[in-house]
Amino acid sequence: MKPRLNVITLAVTDLEKALSFYRDGLDLPSQGIIGTEFKGDATHPSGAVAFFELQGGLIFALYPRTELAKDASREPGTPNSTEFSLGYAVNSKEEVDALLQKAEAAGAVMTAGPHDRPWGIYSGYFEDLDGHLWEVIWNPGLEVKD
């Protein structure tokens, strides 16, 4: 396996609401929901998914929780936001504050307000509509290129 990551897929309860949160609330560009012609059934997943193209060729996908479970041949589990977090780095404390406010206005739940960490970063956390944990981070030693 080579040291790369190409696709991050989040399981969501309501695909349209999740798309709206990320596209309309956080301004991530997307063509919307695709693959709706693939209906699926009780054992085969449907194809409806929303994609976002991120920097460096990374694909961020939203897929219904039930369909992801079927696709991976797993039983759907209980969502747990502390199993992992997604990090979004910015270039200033002000950008951390602004993005956390934007996420909250779009319907996110703040779990830890922005503050200075003992190890030198400034960050805060929010949960998206499905409880996925995001950390917005300013690290004075890291320049983020847009």
Secondary structure, 3 states (H helix, E strand, C coil): CCCCCCEEEEEECCHHHHHHHHHHHCCCCEEEEECCCCCCCCCCCCCCEEEEECHHHCEEEEEEHHHHHHHCCCCCCCCCCCCCEEEEEECCHHHHHHHHHHHHHCCCEEEEEEEECCCCCEEEEEECCCCCEEEEEECCCCCCCC
